[in-house]
């Protein structure tokens, strides 16, 4: 295929677009006038590889979230942090990156050392690249030099401490029976110096391993003492640390005692742009039931299945139905709501790039797009090299009609996705692709975990709120630039 420049759908929507209801059918779609200019710095060979990497990574992460390798026993203690004042609102900037995530800057230690972390609602441990010997394999991503990854230096911090094996926080990661692994400690000893076991965490295609520390987490307005954090010595395909915003005791929201956190993800341009938006962290006593004006809410669903306690870490929401245009796509109920085995349902995951749907969900959605966009031929060559499908060739068309994609949630909340959140345009021969992924696994034996994973690409230009005090998920369209 000849070298083609990449054009992003959201770039031309901003430049020139006319959005009018289609009249050619009974379904709801958007008619778009095409007026495009290529994004800079993206030869198509690189862009197709970036898209393929992101699609592959999204599927691999879905497999990991659906089939965690090592379910842990849940500790029952409540996480509490020592603080130096009662300030209730904290802010941190979020930046998009070419390798798929959004990063937040956090400062640890005394004096503080500032590093960037991928903000991840699908995992709970926060960790940073640690020591001058840190090694990251397969980390040659665009805009990333593996030899120059910033690291935390424990020897420069006067407040760092290795986590002891009998410290209750060790059980947050390894379960209540971890003390049986403290073989160098006498049962009655109160001064055992043996450290908590090393950790190894999988993230789909990536992984990391190291030792646990307790350290100061420093914001301009507030310092949290004895924050549990991972000091990773080796990683694979993880070009930055992870800030875990999941639901476990070791997560950042749990340790900081957050009532809610919210963010607004700026548009993805598949580069390391300097544009950012703020993430808000709200803590303090009292919950209240005040809703943020303008937001639609749906309750979180707690997956309490005993066969895999890891599922309790995820932010489940109840998706009632999916609409493509005005067509209600028929999805088996067992995929929309977790069953007695804990499988099924929808989670919100900022660490996934593209939304994942199990094949029995994806296929009827995909086929409905194919049906309603039957005037455009399939671009199979682009599908093969990008990892995305379906893709349509719209060359020669001055405008195109694209059906709306709408998610209806429990409680009446409706997420009618902006076109830029589910279709992108690739190449000067004008090919558009659906930015939702699946895999080739079919059958009951292939199932497990959540059926739908709402990724960050679909969350861009939404104000997103995780109201932890009231167990609900809120959202509203908003320009995040």
N, C-alpha and C positions, 0 to 999 in steps of 0.2 A: 504494500500500500504506500502511496506517495506520502511524504511528510505533510502533515496538516496542522495548522494552528488550532489551539483549543479556545472555544468560546463558551463562557458560562451563561446559563440561562438567567441567573439573577443579575448578571452584568447588563444584559440587554433589556431586562425588565425595567431597570432603573433608567436606562438611556432613552428608550422609546417603546411604549407599548399601549395598545388599546384593549381594554378588557370589557367585552360585551357578551351578554348571554347568546349562546348559539341558538339558531332557529331551525337547523337542519334536522334535528331529531327531538325526541321528548326528554333526552337526558341533559343534565346540566353540564356545560363545558365552558371553556374560556377560549375566545378567539384572540389571537395575538398577532399584531403587525410586527414583521421581522425587520429589525434595524440593528445590525450587529457590528461590533468591533472586537478583534481578538484580544484576549488577555495577554500581557507581556510575559516574557521569560518562561514560556512553556512550549517548547517544541512538542509536537503531538506524540512522538515516540516516548518522551519522558512522561507526558500527561497520561497516555494510555497505561503506562507502567504504574504510575501513581494510582490511577483508578483501579487497576487490577489488584495492586497491593492492598488498597483500602477495602475492596470487595472481599478479597481473600481473608484479610484480617477480621472483617466483620463476621464472616461465617465461622472462622476459627474461634473467635471470642464467643459467639453464640454456642458453639459446641461445648466450650469450657463452662459457660454459665448454666447450660442445660445438664451437663454431666460433670459436676465438680469431682476432682480426684480424691480428695480426702475430707469428707464431712467431719466437722469437729463437734464435740460435745459442748453444749452451751453453758457458760458460767452464769450464775444467777445474780451476781453482785451488780450494783449500779455504779456506773462510771461517774467519778467526780473529779473536778480539777481545782487545784489551788490557784487563786487569782490575787492580784494586788489591788483591784478596785472593782466597782460595780457597773462599769460601762456596759451598755446592752446592745450596741450596734457596731459591728466591725465591717470593714470593706476591704476587698482585695481585687485587683484587676484580673480579667480573664483574657487570654490571647489564643487565637486559633493557630494550629500548626499543620504543616503539610503531611505529617505522618498520622493524622487522624484525630488527635485529641485537642482539648482546650486546656491551657496551663494556667495555674494560679501561683503567685509568688508568695512564699512563706519564709519567715526568719526563725532560725533555731539557734540556741546556745548563748553563752555569755563570754565575750561580746557576740551579738547576733551575726549569723552567717545566712545570707539570703540566697535561696535556690528556687528553681521553678519545678512545679509538680503537675502532673496530669490530674485534673479534677475528675474523679471516678465515683459515680453513685452505685456502681455494680460490685465494688469491693470495699473493704473496711480498714485494712492496715495502711497507715501512712509511712512511707519510707523514702530515704534519700540515698543517692550514690555517695559512698562513704570511703574515706581514706584516700591517700595518694595512689594506692595500689588497685583502685576500683577498675574492674574489667567489664566492658560491655561488648559481647560478641554479636555479629550480624546487626550492627547499629549504623551502617552506612546509609542513612536515609538522606533524601534531599535536604540541604541546609543544615546537616548534622555532621560534625567531625567527631568520630568516636574517641579520638585521642585528646579531645579538648572539652569533654563533658565536665561541667562544674561539679565538684564534690564537696561534701561536708568534712571538715577536719576535726575529729574529736579532740585531738591534743591541743587545739586552740581554744577549747571551751572549758571554762571552770565549773560549769553546772552539769556536765554529762556524767551519767552513771550507767554501767552495765546492769541490766535487769537480773536480779537474783532468781534462782530456780524456785525459791519458796515465796517470792513476791506474788500476791494475788493476781497481779496483772499478767503474769506468765500464763495463768490458766485461761485468760481471755483468748489466747491464740491456740493453746494446746489442750484445753479441757481440764476439768477438775482433778483428773488422775495424773497430772503432770508431776506431782511430787513423788510418785513412784519411780520417776526417772532421775530423781536427785540422789543418785547412788552414793555420792561422796559425802552426804549429809547424814548425821545421826538423827534418828526420828525426833529426839527431844531438843535438838540443837536450835538455838535462836539466832546464831551468828554464822550460819552457813554461807560460805562465799562462792559456792558453785553457781554458775550463771544459768539462765534460762536456755533451753536447747536452741540451736540455730533453726531458722525458719527457711522454708523453700516454698515459694508461691508461684502458681501457674496463672497466666493471663491469656489463654488461647494460644497464639503463636509465640508469646513471650513468657519470660519467667525471671525471678530474682531470688537471691538468697543472702542471708547475713545474720547478724546478731541484734537483739533487741536492747534499746537504750531507754532511759527516762531522761528527758531534757526539757529545757524551757522553750515554749513556743511563744514568740514575741510579736505582738502587733503594736503599732504606734500608741494606741490608747490603753493597751492591756497586755499583761504577761500571764501565761498559763504555765505553772510549774509542774514538774514530774509528768510531762506528756509522754505517753508511750509511742515510740517511733522506731522504725527499722533502720539499721545501719547496714545497707546492702554492699557486699564486697564484689559479687559477681551478678551479672544480668545477661539476658539474651533478648534482643529485639526490644529493649526498653530504654529509649534515648533520654528519658527524664524520670525522676522519681514519681511516685503515686501519692496523691492525697485522697485517702479512702473516705468517701461520704456515705457508705452503706449503713446498715442498721445494727451492726454488732457493737459490742462494748468497746472495742479498740478503735472504732471509727472516730473521725474528727468531730462530727456532730455530737456523739455520745460523750466523748471526753470533755468537750467544751460546754456541755449542757445546753445545746441550742434548742430554742423553741421552734425556729424555722430557719431555712436558708433559701436564697433565691438567686437567680442569674438570668442574663439575657445574652444569648450567644450571637456574636456578630456573624455576618454572612461568610461562608467558606469560599476561599479563592484558591485552595490547594497550594498555599504558600505560607511563609512565616511573616505575614504582614504585621506591622507595628500597631495596627488598630486593635483596641481592646474595649471591654465593657466591664462594669463592676459586678462582683459577686457580693451579696449582702449576707452577713451572719448575725442572727439575732438571738441573744441569750437573755437570761434574767429570770426572776421568779414570777410565778403566775402564768396562766395560759390564756384565759379569755377565749372568746369565740368570734373575735373580730375578723371579718373577711377583708382582704385587700380590694378596694373598689375597682371594678372593671374585670375582675378575674372570674373565670368559670371554674368550678371545683368538682372533683370526684373523689370519693373516699379511697384511702389505701385499703388494700386487702391483705391480711396477714395469712401467709401460707403456713399453716401450723402442722403440716405433715411430719410425722415422726421418723419416716424412713430417710429423710435427708434434711437435717437441720440447717444446712447452708442456704436452702431456699428462703428461710426466715430472714436472711440478710437483705433480700431484694425488695425494691419498692414496687409491689404489685398494684395495678389498677384494673378495674373491671371494664373491659371493652365489650359493649353490647352488640354493636354492628359496624360494618364497614360499607361505605357507599362509594361507588365509582360513578360519577355523574349522579343521576337520580336512581340508579340501579342498586338495590340492596344485594350485596354479594353474599351468597349462601355459604356460610362457614360452619362446619360442625360445632355444636355447642361445647363438646368436650375440649375443643382447642381454645375456647374463649374463657372458660372458668376452670381453675385447677380442680381435678378430681380427688377422690379419696387417696390416690397414690401421690398426690402433689404435682402431677404433671399437667401442663396446660396453663393458660392464662397469659397475661401481658405484664411486662416489667418496663420501667423507665431506666435507661442506662446511658449516662453521659459518656461512658468509656467506649461504647460502640459507635462507629461512624455511621453506617447505613442501617436503617431498620431491617431487622431479620424477621421473616415469617417462615414457619414450617411449611413444607411443600403443600399439604392439603389446604393451607390458608392462602399461600402465595398463588397457587395455580388458578383458582377462580378469580382472584384479583387481577392477575396478569391477563387472563383470557378476556376479561371484561374490557380492559384497556385495548387489547387487540381488536375486539369486536367494534368498539366505539371509535377506534382510529383506523378502521379498515381501508380508508382512502389512501393510506401511506404504506409503502412497501417496507418489509422488515430489512434491517441492516445487519445481517448475520455476521459479516466479517468484523464489524465493530463490536458486536456481542462477544465474539470469540476472543478478541484481544483486550477488551476492557473488563470482562467478567460481569457485565451488567446485561440485563434483558427484562422485557423486550426493548429493542431499539428500532426507531423508525426513520426512514430516509424522507426528509421533507424538502429536498432540493426542488427548486422550481415553484414552490408555493410562497406567495406573498404574505399569507397568514395561515395559521394552523388552529385547529380546534382540539383542545385537550380537555378531557373530562376532569371534573373536580375529584379529589380524594378526600373523603370525610370520615373521621372516626367519631362514633357516638359512644360516650362513656356512661356508666351508672350515675344516676343523679341528674341526667339531662345535659351534662357538659358536652359540647360539640367542638371538635378540632377540625375545621375546614382548612387544610394545609394550603399555604401559598404555593403557587405553581413552582417557584424556585426551590421548594423544599422536597419535591418528589420527581421532578424531571430536570435534566440538564442537557445542554446542546453541545455536541462534540464534532469538530471538524469543519473545514470550509465547504465540504460537500453536504453540510446540514443534516446531521443525524441527532435525534433526541433519544435519550435513554431513561428508563424508569430507575430511580435511585433507591430501590428496595432490593434486598438480596434473599436468596434461599440456598438450599443445598440439594443434592441428589438423593438424599435418604428418604425412603418411603417405608410405610408399614409400621405396625404397632411396636415392633422390636427396636425401631430407630427412635422412637419418641422418648422424651424425658425432659423435665424442667419446663421453663416457660416456652410457649409456642410462638409468642410475638415479643420482640425486643425493640422498644422504641429508641432509636439511636439519635446522636446529636445532630446529624444532618437534617433530620425532620424537626428538630427543636429550634433551629436557628431563627432569629428574629421573632421569637416568642419570649415574653416575660414568664419565667417558670418559677413556681414556688413550691417548696416542700414544707408544708405546715405540719411539723412533727408533733406539736402540742395537741393539735386537733385531728391528727391522722388523716390528712387530705392533701390532694395534689391540685394545684391551681395553675392556670395558664391564660394568657391573652396575647393576641398579636401585637407586636410592638417593634418599631425600628430600633435595633440595638447599636447602631453606629454611634 
